[in-house]
Amino acid sequence: MSEEEIAAVSEVLRSGWITTGPNTALFEQELADFCGTQYAVALNSGTAGMELILKVLDIGGDDEVITTPYTYAATANVLIHRGVKPTFADVKKDSFSIDEEKIYEAIGPKTKAILTVDIAGVPVNYDLIKKVLKAKNRQDITVISDSAHSFGASYRGQKVGGQADFHVFSFHAVKNFTTAEGGAITYNDNRFKGKEDLYKEFKYTSLHGQNKDALSKMQAGAWKYDILTDGFKCNMTDIMAAIGRVQLRRYEEMLRRRAELHEVYSEILGGKEWAILPFAKNGEMETNYHLYTLRLKDFSEDQRDRLIQMLGERNIATNVHFMPLPMFTFYKSLGYRVEDYPNALAQYANEITLPLYSKLSVDEAEYVAKELIKCVEKIS
């Protein structure tokens, strides 16, 4: 956060209008412009965005949705909320991305959607997924991208946001780009699957199904409203939107800074035989450098955990992204076994996420990398 965000929030507070209003509308247009899409819907979280799409498209109950076991719980939890038991397709070997061949195998007559995940800001291969649907003659299946990590990433010369049928971004405080809490849906087809006005339906479903937002109701004589569906309460506020509008103006600079820190790690660790470096970019795509997801060749889960402890003793906080969902109590209770997803388990067992944030200095990043090397060599 900078003084610009603070000033923007102060201006909204002084305006007398703090909930969904003119700033939110402007933010939505600016998001759509940034992502190169026709539409953006600003919300109070990325999780709400996924659940909103599922509800508006009437996906639930006996429908099947294919997703990855290698993700944060929100991705699958929204399916559970809709009465759908997730159909997990393993990730590719030595990758955090869902395996297109496993998607092909998992598609059945009840499959209504595929919910992909851009782990650490790295886009999945959207074109290959579309080829799978074509090969199966199932272009009726909706492709939803959980792009919580990948706002600002690039795919074949375009910003992520319009490759799938729908993309959902998270603007939580830990993300590259933040509105404190918040999220958004981006998409192109406002008449998707015969909808009359999808944007309008998203907006009223995000506000209890109410056909007028607070700003519209406050106009003289315009108090009367209707309830069109059993909607949620997940609209974005103008306070959040004001933060986002400033962040958007600064974002390319912020991305360059993250790329610089990412490269510092890779330059120092690149010569180590045990270091499996995270993806940065190639001729077709570029991450947004959200996370530095290092993997440690031939390390066991216990060794990785010991490394995290040793780094902690040196005042270096690291993380793991992610535990596969079948390892958690709730998902075990539904009958999932992590052994059924060997690639996800292998990715998790030796992954460690190094610190990467805007205020991290180059000197600090170099210190982290060098201390990591010392600790790995002690464990090895």
N, C-alpha and C positions, 0 to 999 in steps of 0.2 A: 504494500500500500504506500502511496505517496501523498503529498499534500494536495495534489489534484483530486484524488478520490475523496479526501476529507472535505475539501471545499465543495465538491459536487453534492455530497450528502447534506452538508449544511444548507446549501441552496434549496434542496428539496424540503428539508425540515422547515425552512422559513417560508416556503411557498404555500403552506397550508394543505397540500395534497401529498400524502405519503404512501397511499396504497396504489393499486393498479391504476395507471393514468397515462398522461402524455409521455413521460420518460420511458415507460414500458413499451409503448407503441413505437417510439423512435429506436429503442434498443432492438426490438424485433426486426425492424427494417435494416438496421446496421448489421445485425447478425446474419441475416439472409444475404446481404451484399458481400460480407466477408466470406461466407461459405459458398457463394455462387449459386444459391438456391432461390426459388420463387417465394418460399414461405419460411418463417421461423415463429415458433410459439414459445414465449418465455414463461418459465414455471418456477416453483420453489425448490425443485430438486430434479436431478436426472432420473431418480427412481420413480418419481411421480410421472415423468414423461413416458417411461416404458409402460407403466400401468395404464396411463391414459390412452395410449395407442391400442393396447389390448382391449380395453373396454369399448372404445369407439368402433373398433373393427369387429366387436362381438366375438373375440377369441376367448374361449373358456370351456369349462366342463370336460367333455369327452375329447375335445380337440387336442392334438399333439403339437408341441413346439420343440424343435431341436435347438439345443444350445450347448455350451461348453462347460465341463466341470471345473475348468481352470479360470476362475473369476471370483470377484467378490460376491457375497451372498445376495446382494440386491438383485442381480440379474435373474437368478432362479426364484427368489422369494416372490417377485411380482407374478410369476406364473402360478405359484402355489396359491396366492391370493385370489387368482382367477379360477381356481379349481383344476388347474392343469398340472399333471405330474410331468416335470421336465424329462425330455429324452436327451440324455447326454451323449455327445459324440466327442471322442478323445481328440486331443491336440495332435499335431504332426510331431514326428520324432525330432528332437532337438529344436523345438519351436514352441512358442506360447500361443500360437494361432490354431484355431479349430481346423481339423483335417477334412478337406473337401471330400475325400473318398469315404470317410466315415459318415459324412452328411448324406452322400448318395445311398449308402447302405441303410441309413436310418429312416429315410423317407418312406412313409406308408400312406394308406388311403385317408387316414385322419390327420395327416400333417397339414397344419394351417399356416405355420410361420417358422422361420429360422431366425434365431436371435444370436447374432455374432458378437464378439467382444474384441475391441482393439486394445490389447494388453500393453501397458507402458507407453501408449501413444503410437504404437506400430499398427498401421492399418492391416486388416485381413485382405486376402486377395478377392475383392468383391467380384471381379470378372469371372474368376474360376467358379465361384458359387453360383453365378448366373448360368454358367455353362452346365453345371450339375443339374439345375432346374430344367434347362432346355433338354438335356439328355434324358431326363426322367419324364419329359413332357408335362412338367408341373410348374409352368410359369404362373399359375394361380397362387402359388405359395408366396406369402409376404416376407420380404427380407427386412428385418429390423436390426440396425447396428447399435449395440451398446458402445457408443463412442465417448463414454465418460472420460477416458484418458486422452483422447486424440484430437481435441479441439486445436486447430492450427496445423495439424499434420497434413501432408500432401500425398495425393495418389494420382499418378499419371498426369501431372501438371496442374491438378486442381486441388483446392483445399477439400479436406474431408467434410462431407455434409450432404452431398447429393448423389452418392454412388449407390447406396441401398435405397429401398423404398422410403425408409425413414431412418434418420440418425438421431440419437439422443445423447446430449452432452451434459456433463456435470460441471457446475461452477462452485463446488464446495471449496472451503478454505484451503484444503491441501492440494488443490489442482493448480496447474500453471496459471490459469485464468480464473478469477474468482469474483463472485458477487456476495461473498461471505457464505451464504447458502444460495442455492439456485441451480437452474438447469434450463435446457431448451430442446425442442424438437425442431429439426429442419427437414424439408421435403420439397418436392416439385409439383406433384399432381394433386391439385385441390379437389378433383372429382374422382379420386382413387376408389376403385371398386364401386363406382356408381354413386358416390356421395354427392349431395347437392352443393355443399360448401363445407369442406373438411376443416378449414381454419376456424370458421364460426362454430362448428361442433366441438372442436378442441377447446375453444375459449369458454363456451358455456358449460361444458362438462368439467372444466377445471374450477368452476365456481358454483358447485351444488346443482348444476343443471339450469342455473338462472340465466334467462335470455338477455339480461342487461347487467353490465358491470356497475360498480359503485358510482363511477363518474357519470355514466349515462343516467342513472336513477336520480342523481343530484340536480339535474336540469329542472328548471321550473315546470311543474305540472307533469313530470315524467316518472312519477313514483311507481306506477303500476308495472308489474313484471309477471312472467310466467316461469314455471319449472318444467323443463323439457325432458329431463332424464334424472336418474339418481346419481348425480355427479359427485365429484370429490371437492376438496378445498385445497387447491395447490397452485393458485395464481401467484405470479411474481409481483412484488411491490415496486413502487417508483424509487424507494431508497436503494433497493438491490440493483435496479436497472441503472441508476445514476452511477453506481460503482462500476458496473459492467461497461458503460459507455466510455468511461475514462480508461479502463483497462484495455478496451479494444483499440483505442488510439495509441496505447503504449505497447501493444502486444508483440508486434514484429521485433521491436527492440528487446523485449523480454525473451523472446524465442532465441534470438541471436546469442544472448547471454547464456542461456541454458545449453545451447549447442557448444559454446566455448568450454563450459565446465565438463560437459560430456566428453569432449575431445581430450581434455586434460587427463581424465581417468584413462581413456583408451590409449593415449600415448605412453603413459607410464606402465600400464598393465599389459599392453599389447605384446611385449616380448616374453611374457611368462607362459610357459607351455601349459600350465594348469588353468589359465584364465580363458574362459569362453566369453568373449565380449558381446555386449548387446548390439542389436541392429541400430544403425544410424540412418543410412540412406543408400540408395542405389539409383539406377537410371529410371526407375518407375515410381518409387515412393520415398518419402522422408518422414521420420518420426517427428514429433513435437518435443522430444527430449524430456518427457514427463518423468520417467524413472530410469535409473541406471541399474538394470537388472543383470548383474554379473552372475555367471555360473562357474562353478569350481570343478574342473575335470577330476573324476575319480574320487571326489569327496563324498562321504556318507552324510546322512542327515545329522547324525550325532556330531560329526566333525564340523559341519556347518554351524550347528548350534553352539559348539564350543568357540568357534571363531567369533560369533556374534557377542558372546560373553567376554572374550578377551578384548575385543574392540571397545566394548562398553567400559571396561576397566581403564581404557585410555581416553575416555570421554568422547567416544565416537559412537553415535547412535545409528544403528542400521536396522533393516527391516527385511521381511520376506513377503514377496508378492507372487502368488498367494498360496494358502493351503487349498488344495482341491476340495470342492464342496463335499464329496463323499467321505471325507475324513471327519466331518463335524457330526455331533450327536444327532441333530435333527435329521440330517440327510441319511445317516445310518438307519434311523428309525423308519425311513421310507423304503429301505431295502437296498440302497446303493452300497456298493463295495468299491473302495478305491483301487483294489487290485484289477478291476475291470477296465481301468483307464491307466495302463502302464506308462504311457508317455507323459501324462499329466503328473503322475507320481514321480517320475524321473526328473522332470523339470523342477518340481518343488524341492526335491531332496537336497539339491546342491545349489540352490539359488540364494543370493544375498543382494539386497538393494542398498546401494551406497547413498549417502546424503547428496541431494541435488536440489537446490533452491536458490532464489534470486540473490539473496544476500550472502551466499557462500562465496568466499574469495578464492582466487586461484591458488594462493598459498595454502589455504585450508584444504582445498581439494587435493593438492599435492601431498599434504601431510596425511590425509586419509588414505590415499593410495599407497604411500610408502609404509605406513603402519600396517596396512592390510597385508602387504607383501611379507613383512617381518612375522606377522602372526601366522599366516599360511605356512611359511617355511618352518615355523616351530611345530605346527601340528603335523605337517607332512613328515 
